[in-house]
């Protein structure tokens, strides 16, 4: 979990050109662990994950090798100590050999350890662990706060092995995960869950620091000093009744130049961007934080609850009251 405090956003009205808007907004990133499993299997085996696409998945190989069949069809060999983050989830398999079929992980008996952590053992002889594969898996709500568009720009599969040369400091975290996965020490389950959160956050931060891969558009807007000021202003005060003139003034340009530049870079109008930002926040506040709908509407600048509800339904496809029933901490979604 990245839990750093954001710098005083009041200084953003005239930031230096070197201000990194992506890093600033990433400070609000959080990962909510929905479910973790420590899985011990005798080869041959195949495990199927991710029947829904709204949750991130994290996998760590405590004893391998294990093969990942990714959502895009690519096959990746994961050796002992390897980890992968799939930020948008999607259907994928972990198999002991690339050609093997996979069985839904939820069909195996899971024995609760503590909280939302469970053990799955399907071994020919679990007393002799030398030939058993060990995997620690996490299903997470990947919350970037108002940075949600960044998730859609991430690769489907983010392998930690690609980071080790540039970020060797992640290696001790992986070594700690391997020890905790392989040894039944007191409290190992909770420690593994927290380490999984940290490694996942580290993978995301490294991707951002490396320039977000081939991502463009929205990230380019944040890295453009003038347009970045507008994006930061919208995220700083989403409930304000922004006018085109005010946003153009933030950028230091005419309204026509601003509107054209904003649409060219982000692919949407300022009004649409602000509406989607507001509705993303509303979904979090209502579903996760249990905020009353009326309060959320007022905080986001809507004069009536009816107008807010119409905007919410246009963006999400359902009324705001339905957001509570799909809260990530209460939903019972398999995979």
N, C-alpha and C positions, 0 to 999 in steps of 0.2 A: 504494500500500500504506500502510495506517495502521499505524505501527510504534511508537506512543507507548507508554510504560510506564504500566501501571495504577498508581493511587495505592494506598497500603497498605490492603488490604481489611480489615485488622483494625479499622479505624476505623468499619466499617459497623455495628457493634453498636448505636451510638447516633448515626446520621447526622443532620445538620440537615435540616429539612423541604425545603430547597432542593436537596438532593443529587439529581442527575439520574442515575438508575440506567441509563437507556438510553445516555447518553454514556459512562458508566463501562464498561459492558460492550462498547460498540462499539470501545473501544480495542484489542480483540483482533482486529479485522477484518483479513482478508487476502484478496488476490486472486491466484490462481495462473493465469497465462496458459498455456493448453493449446496454442493455435494462433493465429497472426496472419497476415493476408494483406493485402498492398497490391495493390489491384485497379484496373486501368486498362482502361476500356471505351469503345467507340464506340457512341453511341446509334443505333438503339434496342436496349435490352438489358433482361433481367430475370434476377435472381439469387435463388435460393431457399435459405433457411437454416433450420437448427434442426429437423432431423428427430427429435431427442431433446429432452426438456424439462428435463433435469437440469443444463444448463450455461447460464451467463449469456452474453449476446452484447453486444458493444459495436461501434458503427459510427460512424466519423467521415468526413464528406464534405470532402475536400480541394479538390475542384472539382465543382460541381453545376450545376443542381439534381438531386436524386435523390428518389424517392418511397419512403417506407416503408409497406408494407402490413402492419400489425401483426397479432399473433395474434388480437386481438379483431375484426378486419375493418376497423378504422379506417385511413384513408389520411392520412399526414402528409408534407407537403412539407419536405424538408431542403435548405437552401441551403448554399453554400460556407461552411465553418467550423462547421456544425452537428454535434452529436453526440447519440447516444441510447444508453441502457443498457436492455437487456431482462433483468432480474435472474433470471427463471426460464426464459429462452430461449423455446422454443415456435416453431412454424413461422411464418415471416414472409418477406417478399420485399423486395428493393431493386430498383426498376425506374426506367427513364428516363421512363416515362409511366404513369399509374395503370392504364390498361386492358391493358397488355401481359402476356403469359404469362411465367412465370419458369422458368428451368432450374437444376437443382441446382448449387450452386457447386462441388461436388466433381467435377463432370464436366469442368471446365476444367483445362487443364494448369497446374500450379503449380510454379514454379522456385524451389528452396530458395535463400534468401539467407544465413541463419545460424540455427542452432538450430531453433526452432519457428516461424520467420518465412519466408514465401514470397511471391513475386510472381506475379500472374496478369495477363497482357496479352492482350486480345482487341480489337485496334484495326484500323481500316481503314488508318490511317497513323500509327503511333506516333511518327514523326519530327515530325509536327505535332500537338502536344498541346493546342492551343487549344480543340478541340472534344471532347476526351476527358473522360469522367468519371473522377475519382480518388476511391477509397474506401479507408479503412484499417479492417479488421475484426478483431475479437478474439473468440475463444471462451475462456471463463474458468471456472474452478472458483471459485465465489463463496462464500468461507468466512467466516462470521461467528462461528466457534467455537461457543460455547454459545448464541449469539444466533440460531440457525437459525430459530425461529418468526417472527422479524421479516421474513425473506425472503418468506414466504408472505403477508404483509400489504402488501407493496410493490405499486405499480401494475405492470401488465404492461409498460408502456412509459414510460420516464423520459427525457424530452427535455431537453437541457441549455439550450435556448432559454428555457425557463420560469424559469430561475434567474438569468439575466444581470442583470436589474434589481436583484434583491436581493443577488446575489453577483458584482459586477463584477470581482472579483479572479480569477475563472476565465477571463476573456477572454484574458489573456496566454498561458495554457496552450493554449487553442484556436488562437491565432495561431501559437504554436510548432509545434503539430501540423500546421497548414496548410503552414508553410514546409518542415517535414521531409517531408511527404507529396509535395510538388510538386518538391522539389530532390533530386537524387541525390547528396547529400553523404555523405562518409565516415561510417559508423556510423549512418546515418539509421534503419535498421531497428530496432536495439536501443533507440534513443532514443524512437521512436514507440511501441514496446511498453511502455516504462516510463511514458510520458505517458498512454497509454490506461489503464493501471492507476490512475494518480493521478486522472485526470478521472472515472473510474468511481467511485472511492472518494469523491471530492468530491460527486458526484451523490447518493450514498447519505447522506452526512453532512448535506447540505443538506436532504434530505427529512426526516431525523430532527429537525433543528433547527427545521424549519417545522411540527413537530407531527405528523409521520407521516401527513399527509393526513387521510383519513377513518378511519384505522385505529383500532380500539378493542380491548377485550378484553385481550390480552396486554400491549400497550403501556400501557393504562390501569393494569394491575397494577403495572408498573414505576414509573409516575408517581404512584401512591398511596404516600405515604411509609411507611405501616405495612406494607402488603403488599409493597412494593418491598424492604423489609428481608428478608422471607422469600425472595423470588426470588433476591436477591443471595446469601443464605446458602446456598441450594441450589446455585447456580452456583459458589460459592467452595469448597464441600466436598461434591461429589456422591457421594463414596464413603462418607460417614458414614451410619451406621444411624439415620436420622432417625426420631423418633416424632412422632405428631400433637401431643403435649403440648409437645415442644421447638419445633416450628414455630409453634404457637399462642403460645408465650412470646416468640418472635422478633417476632410481630405485636403482642403485648401484649393478647391477648384470650383468651376461653375457647375450648376446642377446638371446640365446636359453632358458635360465631360465626365462628371462623377457617375451618373447613371449608366453611361455607356461602358465605362471602365469596370464598374462593379459587375454588370451583367456579363461582360466578356470574360472576366476572371472567375467568377463564382458560378456562372451558368444560370443565375436567377436574379430577379429584381430585388432591390432592397426590401420592399414590402413583403415579398414572399420569404426572403431569408429571415426577417424579423418574426414573421408569423410562425415559421417552422421552429425557430429557436424558442419562442414562447411556449409552443405546444410540447416541445421536448422537455422543457423545465416543468411544465404543468403535469406531464405524465409522471415524472419523478416525484414531484411534491405530493401528488394525490395518491399514487400507487405505493411508493416506498415510504414516504414520510407521513402519510395519513392526513395530510392537510385538507381542511374543508374546501370544497369546490369554490364556494363563494370567496374565501380568502385568497385562493390561487388566482381567481379572476381579477380581484382587486389589485394584487401585487403585480400582475402582468398588464395592467392598464386598461382593462375592459370595464366599461361603464355599467354593463348588465351581465348577469349570469347567463342569460339567453344568448347574447352575442358571443360570449366566451364558449359556450357549449357548441354553437354552430361552427366556430373556427376549429375547435378541438376535433369535432367529428369529421370535418373536411380533411384534416391532416392525418388523423389516426384511423378513421373508418368506423369509429364507435364513440358513444358519448363518454364524457369524463368519468361518470360513475362506474363504468366498466373497468377503468384502470385499476381500481382497488382489487378486483377479483383476479387480476393478472399480476399482482405485485410479485417481484422475483423471490421474495422470502417466503411467499405463501403458495406460489404456484406448484403444482405437482405434475411437471412435464417430464416424460421419460427421455432418456438418452443423454 
